[in-house]
Amino acid sequence: MYFVEKRVKEFRDRLDDSGNEILFIILEFDNERRLKKFSLNLTTTICGKRFGVARYDCGHGYLHMHRFYRKPYTKELVHKEVSMQTVKELRKEMAQNWETWKKAFLENYGGTI
């Protein structure tokens, strides 16, 4: 019997001093240590409750982005390869845009929280 070991690395990036804006990063590697899939999940804390604002992931076999800050929220295909370079690019994009995306989230859903 052949045993496949899952190699998962998880990280948490605080995007502001309060610690309310967090980017959760999950990387999954195959046995040859190649990146197999990943997720980047931008969250915010409002009134003590954590909400997803945006997420990139490969959970359905292809890279896509969930824009939870839109109403209704959207899921869009992303035409990039699954690689560490892509993770770095998307992480940078999320770190640069989190304030704009959070503002849109609050404008669209703030009255219902």
C-alpha angles and dihedrals in degrees: 000000000000116000118207113205117210113225110200128172121191127195136178122207119193108215097190139029094253093061090230094113110064133170111206113202123194120183123186120196132192124232090275088056094248117143107260101176141338146189132209111194120188112202137176133197117228121177090347094306125110119229131186112238102175138347139191115199146151095216096129096045095272136068115261141155128233112207101197091170090071123084109251093022117239136217115206133186113243116211099214133108122254100255141127088253090058091048090053092048094048093044089054091048092051093047090051096046105036094103093052092046093047090050090052090047091053092046091051101037108013094102092054098050 
